[in-house]
Amino acid sequence: MLRNRWRLSPIIVLTGFILFNSACAQNPPFTGQAYVNEEKLVEKSTVLLNNASYLIPLQNLEQLKVASIHFSNVYARNFDSLLNKYTKVTSYNGSDYTGMKSLDDLSSDLKFYNTLVVQVNDADLNNPLLLNFINTNQKVKNVIVALFGSNVGLAKLTNTAVPVIWSQRVNPVSAFYSAQAIFGGVAVTQKLTRYVSPLYNTGMGFVTNKIRLQYTVPEDAGMSTSSLTGIDNIAIEAMQEQATPGCVVLVARDGKVIFNKAYGYHTYSKTMPDKLTDIFDVASMTKISATTMEAMQLTDQGKLNVDSTLGYYLPQARKTNKNDLSVREVLEHQAGLIPDIPTFDKVKPTDHTSDSSAFYPTKVNENYFLRKDYFKDVMWTEMLNSPVKTRGQYVYSDLSMCFMQQVEETVTATPLNVYVQKQFYDPLGMQTAGFLPLYRFSVDQIIPTEDDKKDRHALLDGYVHDPTAALMGGVAGHAGLFASANDLAILYQMMLNRGTYGGVEYIKSATVDKFTAKQSNVSRRGLGFDRWDPMVDHHYPSKLASTESYGHTGFTGTCVWVDPKYNLVYIFLSNRVHPNVSSKLSSLNIRPRIQDVIYEAIQKGM
């Protein structure tokens, strides 16, 4: 009975593209190999025109404010769903501006957007006011036209100077394809094969390259949809056994997201289903997704040397036993640092209050504010004075990344959260990734973690689960990052690309190779990164992972693994610590078993 109940529970699904809660969406016309076949036909019938300024693929995502306007395109929702995989895009129904409101009113409502994507078909272009809308707005904004229809419609755009993506095929696949082409998720490869007008003549057209993730089906990456059904079974098992209330799984191969599903609910009350866009506390994945990312970039810039010491960068460390610990040792967890320092047990009643003030500014969670300079006076002092016990041995330590945070913030004069947001997350198009998510998102978008009855006396939702990070105000080198699966896929596709994404180099390829490689004979670790374990009986991160694999896990029930041998990114996000910390996710081997299903699917397709 329990199995059947879970199978009938709402599961929000995306397998290459979003399936909406509608009859059409539940039975899409193109799946599996049929989708790939249609995609090939769409590619051959899609042409990009008027792109002399190389606006497409869109660049500088952090500077864009994008609106998508549709009129009678029946696949507008499909189109917009894919646009939103790359950056935040607001949808407008242009038909709402053909009655009491005019297209001039629409232009007024769009004044705070600098990039407009206008979806049109042959029927839409019979309205001369629409052509005027396009030509007027292109004077002050970036305007892109996505045309679905015949050459008759294209001819009506002869006097339009804006980039036009023209697809002669009109179906969900062409909507997905054109949307992805705008951001470089797919390449535009074709030119006009017929004369349409003097402006649109035979042989005209612009070719683009694929520079970002594509969203498609497993068959497009040499796998089969049916071979991945084992992921469903393992995810459902995890919920049946109450290893986690819900989870999201994402698989990208060959630069293509070919599997992305959300399972279960935010909590065991089953009131709010997990969604693909939900934001998770990724816990120790922060170590590589924030702190190590910054370390690599600073290394490229010559501002950080992994063979320099903590004392070189941190004046307060010079008179302590941390003075001669090298950055390399710290990143490898071989500096002899203890795992962590005391947290809430160390907090005195006078150190916190229920209301914020100038004397109690640091918010730990609702109704819990720490006194000014608590970190500097208590936690930082505790870290600096902590013992160095096992130098030269591998001992996993959260303090390692706490020290790295202090090094990086000293070097850049910029808080960790601000640096990674500006240098990585925003320009990459990562819409949810960042620290302190409640400043940007509603609590309903964030997956809750533990119901902390001991220290914080609250359900932790949007506040970091890790106690040390919590007392640091939610921004720490070892924990505090929140993100969706798609955001993390973008970040780690950049890593799989050896530092480049969207046509931009974020980290030099040699630096990526260095940090993700095995560093010593003492452990399997890289610099910051966890790696494949040579102890074969450990099956870590999974039985079938290659020796090139690198990534990290998170205490809240998360992981990311990159496998260059198979051109693979695997992401698993859950809240296994809700409502209380449980070891079932690990004891049932949920994460590695799902990973093995992926490898088995790859091998079947070879």
VEXGU-182203 format. One record per residue (C-alpha): x, z, y. Coordinates in steps of 0.05 Angstrom, whole numbers, plus 5000, padded with zeros to 4 digits. Example, Ala and Ser with C-alpha at 12.3 -4.5 7.8 and 13.67 -1.06 7.14 Angstrom:
524651564910 527351434979 
This chain:
500050005000 505550185048 509049525037 502649135050 501249535112 508049365141 507348635123 500848615162 503648985222 504848585285 511648275284 513747895347 518047315325 522846805354 526446345306 530245875351 524545865401 518946335422 512646325381 506846545423 500646935402 496246315396 493645895339 498245325358 504245785362 502946115295 502845425263 507945035303 507844275289 515444255278 519244745235 525444725192 528244025180 522143715214 524344065278 531443805271 528843095258 524343115319 529943425361 534342825345 528842355367 527942755431 535442725445 535341975438 529541905487 531942395540 535642135602 538442495662 538142125728 540142275801 545442785780 551142535823 551843225853 552543515783 547044025795 545443995720 547544395681 546144955731 552145375749 553246035786 547246365754 548347005793 546746635857 540546285832 533346485844 529346015801 521945835799 518745365750 512544995773 507744645726 501244265735 498043945674 503843995625 500744315563 507544535539 509444895603 509545575568 514445305516 518745015571 518845645613 520346085553 526845715542 528745715615 528246475613 533446515558 538746325609 536646685673 530446995703 525446455719 518646575752 512946115732 507845815780 501645425762 501444855813 494244725795 492445365832 494545005896 490044405892 483644725918 482945265970 490445325971 494844725984 501744515961 504144736030 501845436010 505845365946 511945185986 510945806027 510146235965 516745945939 520846116001 525046645967 527246165911 533245715921 532145295857 525644965837 524244645770 518044205774 514743985710 510743345715 507542805673 504642125687 497942405709 501042915756 504842365792 498442015812 497942545866 502042305927 501943015954 506143235895 511542725911 511442965982 512143685956 518343485917 521543095973 520143626026 522944195985 529243825965 531443836038 532344596036 532744775962 535544535896 529844165862 529843895791 524343475761 522843505687 518642895671 514942825606 511642135596 512641395604 516940955648 510740865692 511541585715 518941495724 517740895769 513741335815 519941765825 523941185853 524041475922 526142165898 533342375904 533043005862 535643035790 530442795740 530642965666 526042455633 523542545563 519041995535 516742445478 511442965496 511243555448 513944265443 520744025420 521743585480 519644175524 524744625491 530144085495 529243915569 529244645589 535644765551 538844145581 537844425650 542545005632 547144625585 544444925522 544144215496 547843595518 544442995550 547542385516 543241785531 542441265587 536740805606 535640245557 530739855601 529739665673 524840125710 526540015783 532739835824 534440575826 533140665751 536440055719 539039925648 545240335632 544040855686 544141595671 548642195670 551742505609 552743265605 556243745558 553544335519 556344945554 551545515534 547545755474 542445305443 536045565413 533945215350 532445305276 537145485218 537044775192 540544555256 546544975235 546944775162 542545345137 535345385113 529745795141 527746025071 534846285057 534146795113 527647105089 531747665058 532847925128 525348045134 525248435069 531148885088 528349015158 521549195129 525049655079 528550005136 521750155168 518450355103 523950855090 523551095163 530850915175 528550645243 521750525276 523649815292 529449335303 531548655329 536048185291 539547575321 543947065288 547846515325 551946005290 555745415318 553545615388 546245605367 541346195362 538046025296 534646685280 531847215326 526247685304 523348345327 520548825275 516349455278 515049895337 518350295392 516350945356 512951155292 506451235329 506050465324 503050375393 508149885422 511149335380 518449165388 519648525427 525448055431 526448225504 526648985492 532649365519 536549815472 541650375483 547450045447 551650685446 558950565425 558049815430 559349985504 566750075485 567649335472 561849045513 564049375578 570549765578 574549295534 571748675569 574348945635 581049135603 581948415579 580348125646 585048605682 590448425632 589647695650 590147865724 596648255713 593248905737 593449245669 599149275619 597349555551 604449805542 604250225605 602250945601 596351355624 601051725671 602951065703 595750945724 592951655730 596752145775 592852735746 595252565676 602652595694 603353345686 599353365621 600553165549 597052495565 602652265610 606551835561 600651595519 600550835523 594250435538 595550075473 595250725433 588850925469 585450265454 587550305381 585051025374 592151225355 593851645416 592352305381 586252445425 580852895397 574152565383 570452875442 569853485487 564354015488 558153765524 551654135538 554154775506 559254805563 554054725618 552355385654 545455535682 548255485752 551054785737 544254445735 537354475765 530654115758 530753805827 535753345860 539353535923 545953435958 548753995915 545653725850 546052965855 547752745784 541552555745 542152685671 534752535657 528052735685 528153445714 535553535698 540753465754 548053675751 551753995808 556353585851 563253435822 561453725754 565153155720 571453255762 571354015759 569354115686 569353485643 575453125670 579353775669 577253875597 579453175579 586153235613 587553915580 585053715511 590153735454 593953145427 593953275353 594852645312 598852155353 600751545312 594851645265 588051315269 582851805294 576651505326 575751815395 570551745449 575652035497 579751405489 574750995528 573451565577 580851515595 580450755598 574650805646 578851235692 584650755687 580350145703 576650475760 583250695790 586149995784 580049635813 577350165860 570549975830 565950375784 565750105713 558349935715 559049545780 565149165757 562348915691 555648745723 558848305776 564448015734 560847895668 553448045660 550547715722 554747075722 553646995646 546047025656 545247695619 538647915650 537948615621 545048845606 547749415647 548150155656 542550595685 536950125665 531250525697 533750295765 531849585745 526649595690 520349965671 520750475616 516150045572 521649525567 526650035541 526850295469 526751055465 532051435426 532152175408 526952695426 532053195450 528853875442 535354265446 538954065510 535053585553 528053785528 525553075535 524552425499 530552005519 527851335543 532250955591 537151535594 543451485552 543251825484 550552025482 551252735511 558052625543 555751985577 549452345599 553352885634 557552345667 551252085700 549851535649 556151125663 561851225615 567150815581 564750975511 557150965519 551650815569 550550065564 543549815552 541949095533 537448615495 539748215435 539747555473 544347855527 549248085475 548947405441 551147085506 556847575515 559547495445 558646745444 563446775503 568147165459 567246685401 568846125450 575346515463 573546725533 569546135561 562046055572 557845625617 563945235637 567345855665 573446215637 572246965638 578147165595 584146765574 583946525502 590646845485 588047515510 581847455467 586147305407 590747895422 585348415432 581248215371 587248165323 589548725277 594649145316 598249605268 599249815197 595850475211 588650215217 584349595215 582949635290 584449145346 585149335419 578449655431 575149245377 573449455307 575248965252 574348765180 576749315133 582149105083 579749655036 575549184994 571249734964 568949935034 565349265043 566049345118 562849065158 559648725098 561548475030 562047745051 565047815121 571547445131 578147765148 577547485219 571247895235 571248355295 565848765331 563249475335 557549925315 553450405356 551051105338 543850935359 543550435302 546649805331 552149315316 555248655335 559948255291 563547605309 566447195253 570646615278 571646335208 564146195203 563046095278 558046665274 555147215318 550847745285 547048275326 542848845300 539349325348 535149925329 533550635350 534950985284 536051645322 528651675340 525552175338 531452545307 538252315284 537852035214 543051745167 538251305128 540150665164 547350765140 545751035071 541150445057 546549965083 541349605125 546249285175 551349035124 546048785075 542748375129 549648095147 550747895075 544147515074 546847105132 553346945095 549546765032 545246285073 551445965101 554545885033 548145575005 548345055060 555544855047 
